[in-house]
Amino acid sequence: MRSFLMMKTLLKNLLSGPATLMYPQRKRTYTPITRGRIDNDINRCIFCGLCSRRCPTYAIVVAKDSREWQIDRLKCCTCNLCVEICPVKCLSMEIQYSSPIGERTAGIYKLKATVEGKAEDKSKGE
């Protein structure tokens, strides 16, 4: 009797389509509530440091004197607390995930604001 049950399952799986998404042909669509990675519009940032104080994993470092913002993406748990507490809403949660890295220091992403209003990207990763 068990062999008939197994044969039924086997035939059902052989005749149905693939259970996974065929990646190269069809790209995955993310839902709007997907938590991927934190992005900062450095030109709008006032360097108040609320995001770094609210971060439960201490992944964000804000240096007000040098106008530098840094996040360690390997420490970040994407809880969205820093995005919610930002007073000027310069932080946002992207729905795309960070690209894979090969070493620990490559996960640190630095942004430095310049006087002219142009952001200087000093990221070690991505």
N, C-alpha and C positions, 0 to 999 in steps of 0.2 A: 504494500500500500504506500509506503514511504517513497518508493522508487517512482510511482506515478505522480506523486506530489512534486518530487524533484524534477521530473521530466516536464511537468506543466510549467514550473518556474523557469526552467532552462529554455523551453520553446518561446515563452513570453518574452524573455530577455533577448533572445536571438532575433525575433521578428519585430521588436519595437525599435525606435530610433535611439540615438545615443543619449545617455543621461546627463552628460556634461555639455557645456557650451563649446561650440567649435570655434576656438579663439581667433585664429588669424582671419577667418572669413567674417565672423561677427564679433564686434567689440562689445565688451560688457557695459551695460548702462547702470550707473550708480543711482541710488535713490537720493532725494534731496537731504535726507538726514544722515547720510554716510559721513563718518568722521575719518578724514584722511590725514591731513597735516595742517599745521598752523602757518598762516601767511601774514606778513606784516606790511602795511603800507607805511614805510618809514618816513615819508614826507608829512604825514598827518600825525605821527607819534609825538607826544609831548614828554616822553621819558619820565613818567610819574612813578613807575615801578610797581603799580598795583598788580600787574599781571605776574610779576616775579614773586610777589608776596602771596598771591592766591594759589600759585602752582603747587599741588600736593607733592610732586616729585622733584621740585627745585630744578626744573629743566630750563627755566628762563633766567637770564642774567641781563639786567639793565644798568648801563653806566651813563648817568645823566651828564657828568662832566665831559666825557668824550663823545657823547651822543651816539652810543653804540648799543645795539640790541642783539642778543645772542640766544639761540635755543639749541639744546642738545636733543636731537630728534630720537635718539635711542633711549633717552630717559623719559620723554614725553609719553603720557598715557592717553592722550587725545580726549581728555575729559570735558573740554570746552569751557572750563571755568575761567580761563584767562580771557577768552573772547567775550564772555558775558559781563565781566567786570570792567573792561576797558572803557574809560569815560568818553573817549573820542571815536570809538569803534574803528580803530585802525587795524585791529586784529580780525582775521576771518578764518573760518575752517574750510579748507579746500576739500573737495570730494575725491581728489586724486591722491593716491598714496605716494610716499617718498620712494625714490628709486633705491634699490639695494646697494649696500656699500661693502667694501672689503676690509676696512680697518675702523677702529673705534673713533679716531679723531676726524674721520670723514663725515660723521654724523652731526658735527657741530656746524651750525648755520649762523653766520654773522652778517649783520647789516649795520652800516654806519651812515648816518645822515651827514651831508655836506652843507656848507653854508649857502651854496647856490640853489639848494632845493633838490638837487639830483642825489639819488641814493647810490651809495657805493657798496657793491656786493662783494663781501670778503669770505664767501662760504668756502669751506674745505670740502664739503660733500656736494653732490649733484652737479 
